[in-house]
């Protein structure tokens, strides 16, 4: 029983040391760098009005035109909400690498 207690204590200490060692790594979060993309700078209303002008020039039925306008409105404002949420990175080393790989593919 004493031996079991001693071994379990040693395993517990080793486990604790291993988990502490994993948290002491030098972690630096990804950060945006470079010029801000135009998609971040243009207004959602401008993008939507440009798309609506294109939709008006199409030769489609009134019902389809209405659906297209609704889609343009929802998609532009939805995409801008994602872009401006702070969860989208640009110019970071990982994105640059992935873009280079995608260009080669």
N, CA, C and O atoms as CSV, one atom per row, in Angstrom:
chain,resi,resn,atom,element,x,y,z
A,1,UNK,N,N,0.816,-1.193,0.000
A,1,UNK,CA,C,0.000,0.000,0.000
A,1,UNK,C,C,0.861,1.258,0.000
A,1,UNK,O,O,0.560,2.238,-0.681
A,2,UNK,N,N,1.945,1.207,0.785
A,2,UNK,CA,C,2.847,2.339,0.860
A,2,UNK,C,C,3.529,2.579,-0.492
A,2,UNK,O,O,3.721,3.715,-0.926
A,3,UNK,N,N,3.883,1.475,-1.131
A,3,UNK,CA,C,4.537,1.571,-2.434
A,3,UNK,C,C,3.579,2.160,-3.481
A,3,UNK,O,O,3.982,2.981,-4.305
A,4,UNK,N,N,2.325,1.739,-3.440
A,4,UNK,CA,C,1.319,2.272,-4.366
A,4,UNK,C,C,1.139,3.772,-4.161
A,4,UNK,O,O,1.048,4.526,-5.130
A,5,UNK,N,N,1.088,4.193,-2.938
A,5,UNK,CA,C,0.933,5.606,-2.610
A,5,UNK,C,C,2.132,6.410,-3.105
A,5,UNK,O,O,1.971,7.513,-3.628
A,6,UNK,N,N,3.315,5.867,-2.942
A,6,UNK,CA,C,4.534,6.533,-3.380
A,6,UNK,C,C,4.562,6.652,-4.907
A,6,UNK,O,O,4.870,7.719,-5.438
A,7,UNK,N,N,4.241,5.566,-5.613
A,7,UNK,CA,C,4.231,5.580,-7.082
A,7,UNK,C,C,3.165,6.534,-7.629
A,7,UNK,O,O,3.405,7.263,-8.592
A,8,UNK,N,N,2.004,6.518,-7.010
A,8,UNK,CA,C,0.951,7.418,-7.480
A,8,UNK,C,C,1.331,8.876,-7.258
A,8,UNK,O,O,0.990,9.730,-8.077
A,9,UNK,N,N,2.015,9.172,-6.191
A,9,UNK,CA,C,2.485,10.536,-5.937
A,9,UNK,C,C,3.513,10.954,-6.979
A,9,UNK,O,O,3.482,12.081,-7.474
A,10,UNK,N,N,4.417,10.047,-7.307
A,10,UNK,CA,C,5.429,10.345,-8.326
A,10,UNK,C,C,4.759,10.588,-9.680
A,10,UNK,O,O,5.112,11.543,-10.372
A,11,UNK,N,N,3.813,9.756,-10.066
A,11,UNK,CA,C,3.099,9.943,-11.333
A,11,UNK,C,C,2.343,11.263,-11.348
A,11,UNK,O,O,2.326,11.957,-12.365
A,12,UNK,N,N,1.725,11.610,-10.242
A,12,UNK,CA,C,1.003,12.867,-10.144
A,12,UNK,C,C,1.947,14.054,-10.322
A,12,UNK,O,O,1.617,15.004,-11.032
A,13,UNK,N,N,3.100,14.011,-9.693
A,13,UNK,CA,C,4.084,15.080,-9.834
A,13,UNK,C,C,4.595,15.191,-11.265
A,13,UNK,O,O,4.719,16.292,-11.802
A,14,UNK,N,N,4.888,14.055,-11.877
A,14,UNK,CA,C,5.348,14.076,-13.267
A,14,UNK,C,C,4.275,14.633,-14.200
A,14,UNK,O,O,4.578,15.392,-15.120
A,15,UNK,N,N,3.035,14.255,-13.961
A,15,UNK,CA,C,1.936,14.764,-14.781
A,15,UNK,C,C,1.810,16.275,-14.619
A,15,UNK,O,O,1.634,16.991,-15.605
A,16,UNK,N,N,1.900,16.765,-13.382
A,16,UNK,CA,C,1.812,18.204,-13.121
A,16,UNK,C,C,2.949,18.952,-13.794
A,16,UNK,O,O,2.737,20.023,-14.364
A,17,UNK,N,N,4.147,18.402,-13.733
A,17,UNK,CA,C,5.288,19.054,-14.376
A,17,UNK,C,C,5.118,19.115,-15.886
A,17,UNK,O,O,5.473,20.107,-16.524
A,18,UNK,N,N,4.573,18.048,-16.448
A,18,UNK,CA,C,4.363,18.020,-17.889
A,18,UNK,C,C,3.340,19.068,-18.313
A,18,UNK,O,O,3.545,19.747,-19.318
A,19,UNK,N,N,2.253,19.215,-17.579
A,19,UNK,CA,C,1.230,20.198,-17.940
A,19,UNK,C,C,1.730,21.620,-17.731
A,19,UNK,O,O,1.358,22.518,-18.487
A,20,UNK,N,N,2.561,21.840,-16.725
A,20,UNK,CA,C,3.122,23.174,-16.511
A,20,UNK,C,C,4.092,23.517,-17.639
A,20,UNK,O,O,4.136,24.662,-18.090
A,21,UNK,N,N,4.849,22.559,-18.088
A,21,UNK,CA,C,5.816,22.792,-19.157
A,21,UNK,C,C,5.115,23.199,-20.444
A,21,UNK,O,O,5.669,23.969,-21.230
A,22,UNK,N,N,3.922,22.704,-20.670
A,22,UNK,CA,C,3.203,23.042,-21.886
A,22,UNK,C,C,2.668,24.465,-21.864
A,22,UNK,O,O,2.466,25.056,-22.925
A,23,UNK,N,N,2.439,25.017,-20.713
A,23,UNK,CA,C,1.883,26.366,-20.645
A,23,UNK,C,C,2.959,27.439,-20.637
A,23,UNK,O,O,2.629,28.619,-20.756
A,24,UNK,N,N,4.220,27.086,-20.503
A,24,UNK,CA,C,5.268,28.091,-20.449
A,24,UNK,C,C,5.891,28.366,-21.814
A,24,UNK,O,O,6.909,29.054,-21.889
A,25,UNK,N,N,5.313,27.852,-22.885
A,25,UNK,CA,C,5.826,28.131,-24.218
A,25,UNK,C,C,5.614,29.606,-24.547
A,25,UNK,O,O,4.683,30.240,-24.052
A,26,UNK,N,N,6.478,30.127,-25.372
A,26,UNK,CA,C,6.362,31.519,-25.792
A,26,UNK,C,C,5.313,31.617,-26.890
A,26,UNK,O,O,5.615,31.420,-28.067
A,27,UNK,N,N,4.098,31.918,-26.505
A,27,UNK,CA,C,2.983,31.998,-27.449
A,27,UNK,C,C,2.739,33.451,-27.807
A,27,UNK,O,O,2.581,34.303,-26.934
A,28,UNK,N,N,2.710,33.720,-29.097
A,28,UNK,CA,C,2.338,35.062,-29.550
A,28,UNK,C,C,1.157,34.927,-30.491
A,28,UNK,O,O,1.229,34.171,-31.459
A,29,UNK,N,N,0.082,35.635,-30.233
A,29,UNK,CA,C,-1.103,35.526,-31.092
A,29,UNK,C,C,-0.855,36.160,-32.457
A,29,UNK,O,O,0.002,37.032,-32.607
A,30,UNK,N,N,-1.619,35.708,-33.446
A,30,UNK,CA,C,-1.528,36.286,-34.781
A,30,UNK,C,C,-2.100,37.697,-34.752
A,30,UNK,O,O,-3.081,37.969,-34.060
A,31,UNK,N,N,-1.478,38.582,-35.507
A,31,UNK,CA,C,-1.932,39.970,-35.578
A,31,UNK,C,C,-2.011,40.399,-37.037
A,31,UNK,O,O,-1.256,39.923,-37.885
A,32,UNK,N,N,-2.930,41.297,-37.308
A,32,UNK,CA,C,-3.062,41.853,-38.650
A,32,UNK,C,C,-1.882,42.781,-38.918
A,32,UNK,O,O,-1.358,43.422,-38.007
A,33,UNK,N,N,-1.473,42.841,-40.187
A,33,UNK,CA,C,-0.415,43.769,-40.566
A,33,UNK,C,C,-0.604,44.167,-42.021
A,33,UNK,O,O,-1.278,43.481,-42.789
A,34,UNK,N,N,0.001,45.280,-42.378
A,34,UNK,CA,C,-0.088,45.755,-43.748
A,34,UNK,C,C,-1.283,46.657,-43.965
A,34,UNK,O,O,-1.920,47.117,-43.017
A,35,UNK,N,N,-1.574,46.901,-45.226
A,35,UNK,CA,C,-2.682,47.777,-45.589
A,35,UNK,C,C,-4.022,47.103,-45.327
A,35,UNK,O,O,-4.169,45.894,-45.508
A,36,UNK,N,N,-4.985,47.893,-44.902
A,36,UNK,CA,C,-6.325,47.367,-44.655
A,36,UNK,C,C,-6.995,47.110,-46.008
A,36,UNK,O,O,-7.013,48.001,-46.857
A,37,UNK,N,N,-7.547,45.905,-46.226
A,37,UNK,CA,C,-8.214,45.609,-47.502
A,37,UNK,C,C,-9.421,46.516,-47.740
A,37,UNK,O,O,-10.056,46.991,-46.799
A,38,UNK,N,N,-9.720,46.742,-49.009
A,38,UNK,CA,C,-10.830,47.624,-49.381
A,38,UNK,C,C,-12.175,47.126,-48.863
A,38,UNK,O,O,-13.071,47.924,-48.586
A,39,UNK,N,N,-12.318,45.804,-48.732
A,39,UNK,CA,C,-13.584,45.253,-48.235
A,39,UNK,C,C,-13.900,45.750,-46.825
A,39,UNK,O,O,-15.069,45.856,-46.456
A,40,UNK,N,N,-12.875,46.052,-46.041
A,40,UNK,CA,C,-13.077,46.545,-44.687
A,40,UNK,C,C,-13.459,48.028,-44.684
A,40,UNK,O,O,-14.137,48.496,-43.770
A,41,UNK,N,N,-13.024,48.757,-45.703
A,41,UNK,CA,C,-13.184,50.203,-45.709
A,41,UNK,C,C,-14.465,50.687,-46.383
A,41,UNK,O,O,-14.969,51.759,-46.047
A,42,UNK,N,N,-14.993,49.922,-47.317
A,42,UNK,CA,C,-16.198,50.376,-48.016
A,42,UNK,C,C,-17.448,50.077,-47.190
A,42,UNK,O,O,-17.513,49.078,-46.474
A,43,UNK,N,N,-18.417,50.946,-47.304
A,43,UNK,CA,C,-19.655,50.812,-46.536
A,43,UNK,C,C,-20.543,49.712,-47.103
A,43,UNK,O,O,-20.553,49.468,-48.310
A,44,UNK,N,N,-21.276,49.061,-46.233
A,44,UNK,CA,C,-22.208,48.012,-46.655
A,44,UNK,C,C,-23.282,48.598,-47.560
A,44,UNK,O,O,-23.690,47.969,-48.537
A,45,UNK,N,N,-23.736,49.797,-47.235
A,45,UNK,CA,C,-24.788,50.428,-48.044
A,45,UNK,C,C,-24.294,50.732,-49.452
A,45,UNK,O,O,-25.057,50.611,-50.411
A,46,UNK,N,N,-23.015,51.131,-49.594
A,46,UNK,CA,C,-22.459,51.374,-50.928
A,46,UNK,C,C,-22.403,50.089,-51.744
A,46,UNK,O,O,-22.791,50.061,-52.912
A,47,UNK,N,N,-21.916,49.028,-51.112
A,47,UNK,CA,C,-21.833,47.743,-51.818
A,47,UNK,C,C,-23.216,47.267,-52.242
A,47,UNK,O,O,-23.397,46.766,-53.352
A,48,UNK,N,N,-24.186,47.427,-51.352
A,48,UNK,CA,C,-25.548,46.984,-51.651
A,48,UNK,C,C,-26.156,47.805,-52.782
A,48,UNK,O,O,-26.783,47.252,-53.686
A,49,UNK,N,N,-25.974,49.113,-52.737
A,49,UNK,CA,C,-26.555,49.955,-53.799
A,49,UNK,C,C,-25.905,49.662,-55.146
A,49,UNK,O,O,-26.586,49.694,-56.171
A,50,UNK,N,N,-24.598,49.377,-55.171
A,50,UNK,CA,C,-23.939,48.999,-56.424
A,50,UNK,C,C,-24.512,47.698,-56.978
A,50,UNK,O,O,-24.741,47.572,-58.181
A,51,UNK,N,N,-24.740,46.738,-56.093
A,51,UNK,CA,C,-25.317,45.471,-56.547
A,51,UNK,C,C,-26.747,45.646,-57.030
A,51,UNK,O,O,-27.148,45.018,-58.010
A,52,UNK,N,N,-27.515,46.485,-56.363
A,52,UNK,CA,C,-28.904,46.713,-56.762
A,52,UNK,C,C,-28.953,47.367,-58.137
A,52,UNK,O,O,-29.829,47.050,-58.942
A,53,UNK,N,N,-28.022,48.274,-58.413
A,53,UNK,CA,C,-27.960,48.889,-59.750
A,53,UNK,C,C,-27.690,47.835,-60.827
A,53,UNK,O,O,-28.267,47.884,-61.913
A,54,UNK,N,N,-26.819,46.893,-60.517
A,54,UNK,CA,C,-26.547,45.810,-61.463
A,54,UNK,C,C,-27.783,44.929,-61.646
A,54,UNK,O,O,-28.063,44.474,-62.755
A,55,UNK,N,N,-28.514,44.692,-60.570
A,55,UNK,CA,C,-29.716,43.853,-60.638
A,55,UNK,C,C,-30.789,44.526,-61.489
A,55,UNK,O,O,-31.492,43.856,-62.245
A,56,UNK,N,N,-30.917,45.837,-61.371
A,56,UNK,CA,C,-31.926,46.578,-62.154
A,56,UNK,C,C,-31.669,46.461,-63.646
A,56,UNK,O,O,-32.609,46.513,-64.440
A,57,UNK,N,N,-30.422,46.306,-64.036
A,57,UNK,CA,C,-30.072,46.218,-65.453
A,57,UNK,C,C,-30.314,44.827,-66.029
A,57,UNK,O,O,-30.315,44.652,-67.248
A,58,UNK,N,N,-30.517,43.846,-65.169
A,58,UNK,CA,C,-30.752,42.482,-65.650
A,58,UNK,C,C,-32.178,42.349,-66.165
A,58,UNK,O,O,-33.089,43.042,-65.713
A,59,UNK,N,N,-32.346,41.456,-67.104
A,59,UNK,CA,C,-33.656,41.208,-67.700
A,59,UNK,C,C,-34.292,40.002,-67.000
A,59,UNK,O,O,-34.304,38.892,-67.533
A,60,UNK,N,N,-34.823,40.248,-65.784
A,60,UNK,CA,C,-35.442,39.178,-65.003
A,60,UNK,C,C,-36.803,39.659,-64.511
A,60,UNK,O,O,-37.126,40.845,-64.578
A,61,UNK,N,N,-37.587,38.712,-64.018
A,61,UNK,CA,C,-38.938,39.069,-63.558
A,61,UNK,C,C,-38.871,39.924,-62.287
A,61,UNK,O,O,-37.845,40.007,-61.612
A,62,UNK,N,N,-40.004,40.546,-61.999
A,62,UNK,CA,C,-40.076,41.436,-60.837
A,62,UNK,C,C,-39.852,40.666,-59.519
A,62,UNK,O,O,-39.200,41.155,-58.597
A,63,UNK,N,N,-40.410,39.460,-59.466
A,63,UNK,CA,C,-40.258,38.631,-58.269
A,63,UNK,C,C,-38.795,38.250,-58.055
A,63,UNK,O,O,-38.283,38.328,-56.938
A,64,UNK,N,N,-38.120,37.833,-59.142
A,64,UNK,CA,C,-36.711,37.479,-59.040
A,64,UNK,C,C,-35.863,38.689,-58.669
A,64,UNK,O,O,-34.914,38.580,-57.893
A,65,UNK,N,N,-36.213,39.846,-59.232
A,65,UNK,CA,C,-35.480,41.065,-58.918
A,65,UNK,C,C,-35.595,41.397,-57.430
A,65,UNK,O,O,-34.621,41.800,-56.793
A,66,UNK,N,N,-36.797,41.221,-56.891
A,66,UNK,CA,C,-37.019,41.492,-55.469
A,66,UNK,C,C,-36.199,40.541,-54.607
A,66,UNK,O,O,-35.614,40.957,-53.607
A,67,UNK,N,N,-36.154,39.268,-54.987
A,67,UNK,CA,C,-35.355,38.281,-54.246
A,67,UNK,C,C,-33.862,38.593,-54.336
A,67,UNK,O,O,-33.132,38.461,-53.353
A,68,UNK,N,N,-33.419,39.004,-55.509
A,68,UNK,CA,C,-32.007,39.357,-55.699
A,68,UNK,C,C,-31.622,40.557,-54.826
A,68,UNK,O,O,-30.549,40.574,-54.224
A,69,UNK,N,N,-32.505,41.554,-54.762
A,69,UNK,CA,C,-32.233,42.734,-53.933
A,69,UNK,C,C,-32.162,42.360,-52.458
A,69,UNK,O,O,-31.287,42.830,-51.729
A,70,UNK,N,N,-33.087,41.511,-52.025
A,70,UNK,CA,C,-33.095,41.078,-50.624
A,70,UNK,C,C,-31.824,40.297,-50.308
A,70,UNK,O,O,-31.231,40.476,-49.244
A,71,UNK,N,N,-31.408,39.438,-51.223
A,71,UNK,CA,C,-30.187,38.673,-51.022
A,71,UNK,C,C,-28.962,39.591,-50.955
A,71,UNK,O,O,-28.091,39.409,-50.104
A,72,UNK,N,N,-28.900,40.562,-51.844
A,72,UNK,CA,C,-27.772,41.503,-51.849
A,72,UNK,C,C,-27.704,42.262,-50.529
A,72,UNK,O,O,-26.622,42.448,-49.971
A,73,UNK,N,N,-28.837,42.691,-50.040
A,73,UNK,CA,C,-28.881,43.430,-48.774
A,73,UNK,C,C,-28.397,42.560,-47.616
A,73,UNK,O,O,-27.524,42.968,-46.850
A,74,UNK,N,N,-28.959,41.374,-47.492
A,74,UNK,CA,C,-28.592,40.482,-46.386
A,74,UNK,C,C,-27.148,40.010,-46.470
A,74,UNK,O,O,-26.450,39.968,-45.457
A,75,UNK,N,N,-26.697,39.657,-47.659
A,75,UNK,CA,C,-25.337,39.126,-47.781
A,75,UNK,C,C,-24.287,40.203,-47.539
A,75,UNK,O,O,-23.288,39.942,-46.870
A,76,UNK,N,N,-24.489,41.397,-48.064
A,76,UNK,CA,C,-23.488,42.448,-47.861
A,76,UNK,C,C,-23.379,42.852,-46.396
A,76,UNK,O,O,-22.272,42.991,-45.876
A,77,UNK,N,N,-24.499,43.040,-45.732
A,77,UNK,CA,C,-24.447,43.419,-44.329
A,77,UNK,C,C,-23.948,42.264,-43.462
A,77,UNK,O,O,-23.265,42.497,-42.465
A,78,UNK,N,N,-24.277,41.026,-43.825
A,78,UNK,CA,C,-23.795,39.867,-43.081
A,78,UNK,C,C,-22.296,39.682,-43.205
A,78,UNK,O,O,-21.608,39.427,-42.216
A,79,UNK,N,N,-21.792,39.813,-44.425
A,79,UNK,CA,C,-20.350,39.677,-44.649
A,79,UNK,C,C,-19.592,40.782,-43.931
A,79,UNK,O,O,-18.542,40.532,-43.338
A,80,UNK,N,N,-20.114,41.999,-43.979
A,80,UNK,CA,C,-19.433,43.098,-43.282
A,80,UNK,C,C,-19.464,42.912,-41.770
A,80,UNK,O,O,-18.524,43.311,-41.082
A,81,UNK,N,N,-20.509,42.323,-41.252
A,81,UNK,CA,C,-20.553,42.044,-39.808
A,81,UNK,C,C,-19.455,41.060,-39.429
A,81,UNK,O,O,-18.838,41.195,-38.373
A,82,UNK,N,N,-19.210,40.074,-40.282
A,82,UNK,CA,C,-18.128,39.112,-40.023
A,82,UNK,C,C,-16.765,39.788,-40.153
A,82,UNK,O,O,-15.887,39.582,-39.316
A,83,UNK,N,N,-16.589,40.591,-41.197
A,83,UNK,CA,C,-15.299,41.249,-41.412
A,83,UNK,C,C,-14.947,42.190,-40.263
A,83,UNK,O,O,-13.797,42.240,-39.826
A,84,UNK,N,N,-15.928,42.927,-39.779
A,84,UNK,CA,C,-15.666,43.924,-38.742
A,84,UNK,C,C,-15.742,43.365,-37.327
A,84,UNK,O,O,-15.571,44.109,-36.361
A,85,UNK,N,N,-15.993,42.074,-37.192
A,85,UNK,CA,C,-16.101,41.470,-35.861
A,85,UNK,C,C,-14.746,41.324,-35.173
A,85,UNK,O,O,-14.685,41.125,-33.960
A,86,UNK,N,N,-13.672,41.419,-35.931
A,86,UNK,CA,C,-12.346,41.246,-35.354
A,86,UNK,C,C,-11.850,39.821,-35.438
A,86,UNK,O,O,-10.744,39.527,-34.986
A,87,UNK,N,N,-12.631,38.940,-35.998
A,87,UNK,CA,C,-12.246,37.542,-36.098
A,87,UNK,C,C,-11.578,37.214,-37.436
A,87,UNK,O,O,-11.116,36.092,-37.645
A,88,UNK,N,N,-11.531,38.191,-38.333
A,88,UNK,CA,C,-10.912,37.990,-39.639
A,88,UNK,C,C,-9.551,38.674,-39.627
A,88,UNK,O,O,-9.451,39.863,-39.325
A,89,UNK,N,N,-8.507,37.922,-39.956
A,89,UNK,CA,C,-7.156,38.462,-39.985
A,89,UNK,C,C,-6.728,38.738,-41.421
A,89,UNK,O,O,-7.171,38.068,-42.354
A,90,UNK,N,N,-5.870,39.723,-41.580
A,90,UNK,CA,C,-5.282,40.006,-42.881
A,90,UNK,C,C,-3.810,40.346,-42.676
A,90,UNK,O,O,-3.438,40.968,-41.680
A,91,UNK,N,N,-2.994,39.940,-43.610
A,91,UNK,CA,C,-1.578,40.269,-43.572
A,91,UNK,C,C,-0.762,39.516,-42.540
A,91,UNK,O,O,0.416,39.825,-42.363
A,92,UNK,N,N,-1.334,38.544,-41.854
A,92,UNK,CA,C,-0.558,37.776,-40.875
A,92,UNK,C,C,0.234,36.686,-41.610
A,92,UNK,O,O,-0.136,36.310,-42.722
A,93,UNK,N,N,1.292,36.187,-41.022
A,93,UNK,CA,C,2.146,35.207,-41.719
A,93,UNK,C,C,1.402,33.946,-42.158
A,93,UNK,O,O,1.684,33.405,-43.228
A,94,UNK,N,N,0.469,33.479,-41.355
A,94,UNK,CA,C,-0.260,32.265,-41.708
A,94,UNK,C,C,-1.148,32.491,-42.926
A,94,UNK,O,O,-1.192,31.644,-43.819
A,95,UNK,N,N,-1.850,33.606,-42.979
A,95,UNK,CA,C,-2.709,33.918,-44.139
A,95,UNK,C,C,-1.886,34.087,-45.405
A,95,UNK,O,O,-2.293,33.645,-46.479
A,96,UNK,N,N,-0.731,34.724,-45.281
A,96,UNK,CA,C,0.139,34.906,-46.441
A,96,UNK,C,C,0.588,33.550,-46.977
A,96,UNK,O,O,0.587,33.330,-48.188
A,97,UNK,N,N,0.968,32.646,-46.086
A,97,UNK,CA,C,1.395,31.311,-46.496
A,97,UNK,C,C,0.258,30.548,-47.174
A,97,UNK,O,O,0.457,29.941,-48.227
A,98,UNK,N,N,-0.925,30.579,-46.576
A,98,UNK,CA,C,-2.070,29.859,-47.146
A,98,UNK,C,C,-2.425,30.434,-48.521
A,98,UNK,O,O,-2.754,29.679,-49.435
A,99,UNK,N,N,-2.362,31.754,-48.677
A,99,UNK,CA,C,-2.649,32.367,-49.974
A,99,UNK,C,C,-1.636,31.948,-51.026
A,99,UNK,O,O,-2.002,31.731,-52.181
A,100,UNK,N,N,-0.361,31.829,-50.646
A,100,UNK,CA,C,0.665,31.379,-51.595
A,100,UNK,C,C,0.400,29.943,-52.034
A,100,UNK,O,O,0.537,29.614,-53.212
A,101,UNK,N,N,0.020,29.090,-51.087
A,101,UNK,CA,C,-0.287,27.702,-51.434
A,101,UNK,C,C,-1.504,27.645,-52.344
A,101,UNK,O,O,-1.519,26.884,-53.312
A,102,UNK,N,N,-2.535,28.450,-52.039
A,102,UNK,CA,C,-3.740,28.469,-52.864
A,102,UNK,C,C,-3.434,28.974,-54.268
A,102,UNK,O,O,-4.023,28.484,-55.232
A,103,UNK,N,N,-2.541,29.929,-54.410
A,103,UNK,CA,C,-2.156,30.436,-55.733
A,103,UNK,C,C,-1.470,29.347,-56.562
A,103,UNK,O,O,-1.674,29.267,-57.773
A,104,UNK,N,N,-0.662,28.515,-55.912
A,104,UNK,CA,C,0.024,27.450,-56.646
A,104,UNK,C,C,-0.932,26.348,-57.062
A,104,UNK,O,O,-0.757,25.716,-58.104
A,105,UNK,N,N,-1.949,26.125,-56.231
A,105,UNK,CA,C,-2.916,25.067,-56.555
A,105,UNK,C,C,-3.793,25.552,-57.674
A,105,UNK,O,O,-4.684,24.828,-58.117
